[in-house]
Amino acid sequence: MKVLAVEDNKELASSIHDYLAGEGYICEVAYGFKDAREKLSLFSYDCILLDIMLPDGNGLELLRWIQQEHIASGILIISAKNALDDKVNGLEGGADDYVTKPFHLPELHARLRAIYRRKKLDGSNLISFNEINLNTDTLEAHINATLLDITRKEFDLLLYFLVNKNRVLSRQSIAAHLWGDYTDNLANFDFVYQHVKNLRKKISAANGADYIETVYGLGYKFNSSKV
Amino acid sequence: MKLVNKFTWSFVAIVLILTPVTMTISYRSIKRQLDKAEGIRLAEMNDNVANKLRAGHASQEYTQSHPIAITKITALPEQKVQVIETQEFNNALNRKECLLTVNSFYTINGEYYKVSSYNFVTKSEQIFKGMMAAVIWKVVLLVFGVIITARIISRYVLSPFRQTMVTINNFRVKQKEKIKLPETSTQEFKELNRFLQKMTDKAIEDYASVKEFSENASHELQTPLAVIRSKIELMAETDIDATQAALIEDVQNAIEKLSSINRSLTLLTKLENQEFETSSNIKFCTVTKQVIASFEDWIQMKQLTLTRSLDKNVPLTIHPTLAEMLMTNLLSNAIRHNIPGGHIEVELSAKGLVVSNTGLPPEIPTEELFQRFKKSNQSADSIGLGLAIVKQICEVNRFAVNYEYSNGWHMIGVCFEGKGKMVSAAERFARLQQISMPA
C-alpha cells in the first residue's frame, strides 16, 4: 500500500512514517499544502492521511482540490479540531474516515486498512491469516471451518489484532478502539483483560493457535510466528 | 402594562385632574366679569342720578321706574362706591336670587347722599350648570381622542422598536453576521439601536475569539500529545526490559488521562459556547436503549443488576451527540461508582430520566459533585468531569438536574421540563430500598 501522510508536525509525521513503513507500506510525507498538492499531481497513492490544519492552507481545501482532480485515493482525516462541523465538512467533502489527535498508531493503521479494503480491494470483506478467517460484512469468524461464537467486541478485537500483527497493542489503545473516546471514561483495563482472555479461550477451543500473547506491563501482541 | 397604555392613562389622568381646575378658573372669571359689568352699569346709573340731584331735580323722578334708593346720610364713608352681592330670597319667584347692590356716595350741595341701586344677576349655579354640560362633553371627547390617537401613533412610532425587539430575539451569538436594525427618526430608538449594534458586534467578536482560542488550545495541546503517544508506542515496539516497560506504562496512563482531560475541557467550552444547538427532535428512548446495550458487557463484568423502565416514544429536542453523551456519562458513572453485586435502575418517562445506583456514601455534599474535578472518593479511573459535563448539557438544554443520596442509593434525576424535580426523592428511595438492601 502506498500512503501519503500530509502532516505539518515533523515528529508526528515521522512516527506515522515509521509505523507504516514497519508494515511494509510505502509512506511518503508532505509537510504542507503545496507540498502535498505537488506530490499528489505527480504520483498516485492508495491512501492519504490528511491533517486539517496546515501552515500554508486548510486540509479541507486540499480535500476539495482532490475531489476536483478526481484523485481516487482513500482519505483519512487527522485533526486536533474535533469540532463537529469540521468532522461533518470533512466527511461530506469526500473523506472516508476521521481520527482525532492524539490517536493511537495501531488505531490509525486499522482505519487506514479499513479504507483500503473498501476502496482498493473492491470492498473485499474477507481477512484471513493462517487458519483464521474473518468476514467483516457478516461479522463471522472461522477457525479453519469452525464458526467462532464471539461477540461483536471480540470480533472487533480480533480484527484489530490481525491488522496490527506483531505490534504491541497497549491496553489504552485496545480500550479506545473498542469503546471509542468516551468522555470522562478512562480505559477500563480489567475489561480489556477480560475480553482478550475470552477471545483466546474461544480460539483455543476451536483448535486455533494461541497467537495472542501478553507483553508484560505493556499490553498484548498478536505473534504471527507462533505455531 | 403596555407603553401606549401608560401614556394614555397618564394623559387621561391629567385631563381628569385639570378639567375641574380649569373649570373653576373659567367659572370664576366669567362670574367676576358679569358682576363687574353689572356693577359698572349700576354705578353709572347712580352717577346719573347724583348729577340730576345736583341739578336740583326731585329725587323721586329717578326712582320711580328704577330700583334706586336715595338716602341722606350724616357722613361719607371712605369708600365712595360699594359693591355688595347678596343672596336674597325672592318672594315673587319663590327662590333665592343673587342680588347685586351698588351704593355710591356723593356730596351734593353740602349734603351727603347715598344712592343705591340693585339688580339681579346670574346665579353661580346657573353658570356652573351651563359649564358642566360643556365640560363633560369636552372630557369625554378628549379621553376618546387620546385613547384612539395614542393607539394609532404608537403603532407608527413604536414600529422600529418592535422590529428591533424581533431582531434581538433572533440574535444568536453563533451567527457570524452582524445584526441589521431598522432605521428610525426617534432619538431614543436611535440610541438604543446604536447601543444594541455595538453590544452584539462585540458579543460576536468575543465569541469568535473565545471559540478560536479553545480550538487553538485544543489543537496546540493535542498535537504534542499525539507526538508523545506515537513515540511511546514506537518505543514499546523496541527491545525493552521489564523496568522500561513499567515506565512506559505509567507514561501511557498519564497521556491517556491528559488527553481525556483536554477532550472533556474542550467539550465543556463548546457546551458553554452553545455550539450544540438543534431544533430537531430525537427519540431519547432509542438513545437510552443503545447506550445501555453498549454498556451491557461492562455491567455483566461488574456483576451488576440493571433494571429499566423505559417509556416508549420520548421525543426530545436535543443534539444527538449530547443525548448520547448525557446517557453515557450517567450510566458509566453509575457503573463505575457501584459496589460489587450492586444494582442500577434506569427510568425514563416523558417527564425525565432517573438513573439510580447502589454505591458507597459520598464524602462531599452531592451537589458539589457537579463541580469540575470534584470527586467523592478519588477513584483512579475517573477524571472528575463526567458530572460537570452532565450539568452543562442539562443547562444548555434547559433541563433541571439533581443528585441525591440516601441509605446506599445514589440518584441522579434529569427533569426535561426545566424547573422542578423528578418525583419526590423520598418516595423513590423507599421503593429502591426494597430492590436491594445495600450491604
Interface residues (C-beta under 8 A of the other chain):
Chain A: N9 E11 L12 S15 I16 D18 Y19 G22 M53 A80 K81 N82 A83 L84 T100 K101 P102 F103 H104 L105 P106 T151 K153 R167 V168 S170 Q172 S173 W179 D181 Y182 T183 D184 N185 L186 A187 N188 D190 F191 Q194 H195 V215 Y216 G217 L218 G219
Chain B: E215 S218 H219 E220 L221 Q222 T223 L225 A226 V227 I228 R229 S230 K231 E233 L234 A236 E237 A242 A245 A246 I248 E249 Q252 N253 I255 E256 K257 S259 S260 R263 S264 T266 L267 K270 E275 F276 S294 D297 W298 M301 T321 M325 T328 N329 S332 R336 D381 S382 I383 G384 L385 G386 I389
